[in-house]
Amino acid sequence: MRDIDITNFSNMILIILWVILPKLYRIWKKKYIFYVYDIPLDVLPIFILSNGWMRFAIWIVIYTVFLIVMQLLSVKILSKKNNIT
């Protein structure tokens, strides 16, 4: 039976809490999601908690795809909000 490395699992949860949840909160509050100064603050925990270059590269790809999807979703939500008022 394989041992489960709890460090990788907890690091994944920390990355999600630190990086993804604040952006989801901004979308929920209908605020603009993309700020340039957020990128270094988001990449820093990914770099520290990823435990290796391969996982870092995978997390950067996931982060980039997440930002693109959230940006498109945010634009759609904000445009709908501006058309109503």
VENTA-V903107 format. One record per pair of residues at least 12 apart in sequence whose C-alpha atoms are under 10 Angstrom apart, sorted by sequence separation. I is the first residue (numbers start at 1). J is the second residue. D is the distance in whole Angstrom. If there is no record, write none. Layout:
i j d
I J D
I J D
//
This chain:
i j d
46 58 10
47 59 9
43 56 9
46 59 7
47 60 9
46 60 8
23 38 10
43 59 9
43 60 8
46 63 9
42 60 10
19 38 9
19 39 9
43 63 9
42 63 9
19 41 8
20 42 9
18 41 9
19 42 5
18 42 8
19 43 8
39 63 10
19 44 10
19 45 8
15 42 9
18 45 8
19 46 8
15 43 10
18 46 9
39 67 10
15 44 10
16 45 10
15 45 6
16 46 9
14 45 8
15 46 6
14 46 9
15 47 10
15 48 10
34 67 8
11 45 9
12 46 9
15 49 7
33 67 9
34 68 10
11 46 9
14 49 8
15 50 9
34 70 9
11 48 9
12 49 8
33 70 8
34 71 7
11 49 6
12 50 8
33 71 7
10 49 9
11 50 7
32 71 9
33 72 10
11 51 9
33 73 10
34 74 9
8 49 8
33 74 7
7 49 9
8 50 8
32 74 7
33 75 9
7 50 10
8 51 8
20 63 8
23 66 10
27 70 8
31 74 8
32 75 8
7 51 9
15 59 9
19 63 8
23 67 9
27 71 9
30 74 8
31 75 10
30 75 10
32 77 10
20 66 8
24 70 8
27 73 8
28 74 9
31 77 9
32 78 8
8 55 10
12 59 9
16 63 10
20 67 9
23 70 8
27 74 6
30 77 7
31 78 8
23 71 10
26 74 9
27 75 10
30 78 7
28 77 9
20 70 10
24 74 10
27 77 8
23 74 10
27 78 9
30 81 8
//
